[in-house]
């Protein structure tokens, strides 16, 4: 089978996903087009250079609807003969775009793809698509649906994680992110965002809160306690599903959960022939990809079984992985991953994660693949694994190897 290589990985800085955020006036299609143009410019691509653009996006309504991928191609400077495909696997959409592109290349369906994703959470609010998983009683009762914050608290309750542990992890994410930015570790991948006049409006992750400590986080109110215990009382739904739990302990809040932000990311994937034709040197090969369905109520445990699956499929074990990126949707998600595999915090999210820098849903999967590759190069490591939990109970993972 043909190998699929990563030739480039880039992202926008993440802006606060609200009206006072730096990217609020930038549309989803504009930000996507800027990322596509950056890939083409950085790699001297012209003409019908790639087979397709596969673009992840979660809330596909309004400006993010209507096959955003194709719209982005048409707004960009790419050749109009390049089509576009928009996909949605919730929080793993950007990763699934990369994995799908890689597997297309491996299967011989084209020499190269641009894959990634976007989410402008300040312009297209999360949940505004009215998804059946959250609003159709026939489905919500069947799946014992609870919001993700409640799911994260169920994980903490079931696996014994305390508020203090979650806050320590969150504070460390902030510290690592600030240190990484100070050291310039993200500069290789960051593409500054420009307004319609071509002026740079954001060149750094805007959401970070340097100086955050576990002690300051300790003063924050648990965000999902009222939602669980009072109205609409989702804890009762959870306890119907998990009667072995006496109660749900609510430990998550705004400081140890991922931030609502705007952002986009893109990865250039191709075979060896593509690289030779364009004078490009591959940075890594995509060794394995995987996805899996999991319990839809607790919902966010996917990184554990999908990691087990991808390692088995690849004939590997956890000790073969040098570095990990586990999306910080909530602190308990990362704590559970480290607990399940007895992995040291020293090799997980070493430059911080979504708790510090934000989680632009459709882009995050592509972002963490690029972050992982950059750090593997910096540390001269060989093998890395990126994984995300996914709404409604799924998991996705990618293993990359430097070449």
N, C-alpha and C positions, 0 to 999 in steps of 0.2 A: 504493500500500500504506500502511496505517496506520503511523504512527511509534510506537515503543516508547520510553518515557522512564523514567529512574531518578528516583524521587521521594525515596527515602531509602535509606541503607545504614548498617548498624550491625553491631557484633560484640561478643562477649564478650572480656574479657581472656583470654589464654592461660595456663593453669595447667600446672605440671610434670606430665607424664603418668606419675605413679608414686604409690604409697601415701602418701607424705608431701606430695603436692601439695595445694594449697588446694582444688581442685575434686574430689578423689577421692571424696567422699561424695555428689556431685551426679550424678544419673543422666543418661543421654543424653536421655531424653524430658523430664526436668525442665528441663535447660538449653535444649533446643529450644523448649519452651513459654515460657520466659522471654524468648527472643528474639522469638517471635511476639507476645507481649503488649506488648513494647516497641515493635514496629512499629505495632501498633494504637493504643497510647497516644500515641506521638509524632505520629501523623498523624490522630488523632481518627476512627478507623475503627470502625464498628459495623455489626451485622447482616451480611448476605451481601455484604460490601464487595468481596471479591476472588473470582475464579473458582476458584482452587485454591492450595494450598501445595505447591511442588515442592522437595524436600529431598534434598540429596546426602549420601551416607554410604557408606563403603567396606567396613567389616567388618560386614556385615548379619547378625549372629548374636546370640543372647542378647538383652540389653536393646535392642540396635540392630536387631533383626529385626522381623518382623511388620508391615511398612509403618509405620516409625517416624514418617513424616510425618503420617499420620492419627492416630496415638497422640498426637503433640504437639499437634495441633489440638484433640483432645478434652480433653487436660489443660489447655490454655490457656483463655483467656477468649473465644476466637474463636467465632463462630456455628457450631453443629454442622452447618449446611448447607454449610459450606466443606469440601471433601474434601481428601485429601492423597496425594501421589505421591512415593515414595522411589526415587531413581535412583543408579546407580553407574557412574561413569567414572573409577574409581580417584582419583588425586590431583586430577583436574579436576572431580570430582563437583559441587562448589559452583558452579563456573563454568558447567558444563553445565546446572545447574538454572536459573541466570540466563539463559543463552542460549536454553534451551528456552522459558522463560516469555516472553522478549522476542519470540521468533518466533511464539508462540501469539498474542500481542497483535497483532503485525504482520499475522498471517493472519486476524484477526477472531474468534478463538476466546476471547472474553472480554475485558473491559476492563482487568483488573488481576490481578496475581499477587503472592504473596510467595514468593521463591525464596532458597535458600541451602543451608546444610548444617551438619553437626555431626560431630565425632569425639571420643569419650572414650577416648583411647588407653591411659590408665591403668586403665580398667575393662574394656575389650574389646580385648585385645592384638592388634596388627597380625599378620595371618596366621592368626588363630584360626578363620577360616572354612574353612581347608583347601582353598583354591582350586586348581582343576585346573591352572592355568598353572604352579604351583610343585610339584605333587606327582604328577601323572599322567604316567608315563613316556612314554606315547604322544605326549603334547604337549611335554613338556620336552625330549625328544631331538630332536623335529622342529624346535623353535624354538631349540635350543642355549641353553636357559635358564640364566641365572646370576642371582644376587641383585642387587638394585639397586646396592649399594655397589660390586660388581665392575663393573657397567655404567658407573658414574661413573668408575671408574679406567680403563676402556677408553677412554672419551671423552678423558680426560687424556692417555693414551698416544697415541692416534690423532691428536689435534690439537695435541700438544706443550705441554701445560700442566704447570708444575712445582709441586712442593709449596709453594715459596715464594709463587708467584702465588696459589695457593688460600688460603694462610694470610693473605696480605695482604687478599684480598677478604673473608675471614671476619672478620678484625679490624675492617675498615671497616664491615661490617654491624653489628657490635656497637656501634661508635662512633656510627654514624648512628642506630641505634635508641635508644640512651641519650639522645642529643641531642634526638631527636624527642619522647621522653617528657618530658624536662626542659622543652622549649618548649611542651608541651601540644598538640602537633599531632594526637594521636589522640583528644583529649577529645570532639570532636564526634560520634564514632562509637561510643565505648566505652559499653557497658551493664554496670554492675557486676553480678556474680553474687551471688545471695542464697541462703541455706540455707532449709530448710523452715520456719524461724521468721521468715523475712523479713529476716534480718540479713545485711548485706553481708559476704561472705567473701573476695572478690577484686575489686580495681578497677584492677589494672595487670598487664601481662605479667610473669609470674612467672619465666619461664625465662631471661631475659637475664643476661648476665655482663659488666657494665660493667667497663672496665679491661683487658679482654682485648687482648693485643697479638700481632702476628705472631711475636714472639720466644717468648712463653709457649706459643703453639700449636705452635711448632716442637719442643717437648719431648714432644708426644703421639705415641703409637705409632699407626701406620697401622692402622685398624680392620679392614680386609678382606684384609690380607696373608696371614694364616694361612689364612683361608677360601679364598683363591685358590690359595695355593702348597702347603698341607699337606693338610688335610682339610676338605671333600671334594674339594679340588683343582679349583675352578671355572676357574682360569686355563687349564687344559688344554682345557676345553670352549670357552672363548673363542678360543683359538688355533686350534682346529679350524675355527671360523667365520671367523677373520681371520688366515690364515697369513702375511699380509704383515707382521704385528707379530712382532718377535722375542720379546718378553715383555710382560707387563702391569706397568706401573709403578704401585705403590699409593701414592696421595698423600692419600686421604681418611681422616678420623678424626672423632671426636665433635665437634671444634671447628670443622670446615669443612663439616659436613653438617647437614641440618635436624634440629631438636630434636623429640623425641616429647612431645607436649603434648595437653591437652584444650582444646576450644574450639568455638565456633559463630558463625555469621554469617548475616544476613538482608538481602535487598534488596527494596524495594518497587518494582514495575515496573507501569506502566500507560499507557494512551493519553491523549490530550489531554482527551477527554471525562471520563475518570475524574478527572483533576486538577481540572477545572472543577467537577465535582459535589461534590468534597470540599474545595474551596478550597486546593488544593495547587499549588505552583509546581515544575515539573520542574527538576532540576539538570543533567541530561545526557540525550542520546538515545543509544541503542545503535545505532551506525552499521552495524556488521558483526559477524558471528560466524563461527567456523570450527572444524573439527576434522579430523584426519587420522590415518591409520595409518602407522607407521614400522617400521624394523627392530626386531624384538622382543628381540634379544640385547643390542645396545648400548642399546636401550630408551629412553634419556632425551634423545635428540636432537630430539624433537618440536617444541620452540619455534621452531626454524629453519624447517623446511618449512611449519609451520602459519602462521607469520608471512608467509612468501612467498605462501601461498595466500590469506590474508585480505586482504593488500594488493592482490593481483591482482583478487580478487573485488570489492573496494571501489573499484578504479580509483585506487589510491594508491601512493605509494612511501615508503620508510623515512624520508625527510626530511620527510614530512608529519606525522610523529608527534612531538609535543612531549615526551612523558614515557612511560617504560616501567616496568612491573612484571613481572619475570621471576621466577617462584617459585624460591627458593633451596633446591631439594631437595638439591643438592650444589654445591659451588663451581664445578666444571667445567661444569655446565649453564649458569650465567650467563656464565662466561668464553667458552664456545663461542658463545653468542648474540651477545655483544659483538664477538667475532672475526668472525663470519659477516657481520654487518651494519656493521662498523666504527662502532659506536655508542659514544659517550663514556660512561665510568662516571658522569659528572656528571648523566646523565639516566636512570639505571637504578637502581631500588630506593633512592631518595634518602633514605628514612627507615628503612633497614635492611630485613631480610627474615627468612625462616624460619630461617636459620642463627642469628640472634640471638634471635628471638621464638618459633620453633617452627612446626611444620607439622601442624596438626590435619586430617588427610587430607581428610575430606569437606567441610570448611569453607573450606579455603585459597583455592579459586578465587573464592568470594564475598568473602573477606577482601581479596584484592589488588585486586579491582574497587573496593571501597569506599575502600581506602587510596589508590588512584590518583586517584579522584574528589576526595577531600579535598585532596590535594596540588595537583591541577590548579586547584582553586578558590583555594587559598592563594597560588599563584604566578600566578594569572590566565592560565592556559594554556588552549588550546582542545581539543586532541586527545590522547588517550592510548591506549596498547595494553597489555593484560595477557595473559600467556600462561603456560602450565605444561607441563612434561614429564609423561608419564603412564606408569605401569607397563604392561608387556607391549608397549610400543612404540606410543604415540599422542601427539598434541599437541592443545591447544585454545587458542583465542585469542578476545579480545573487543576491539573498538575502540569507544571512547565519545567523544562530542563534547559539550562544554558548550553549553547553550542559554541 
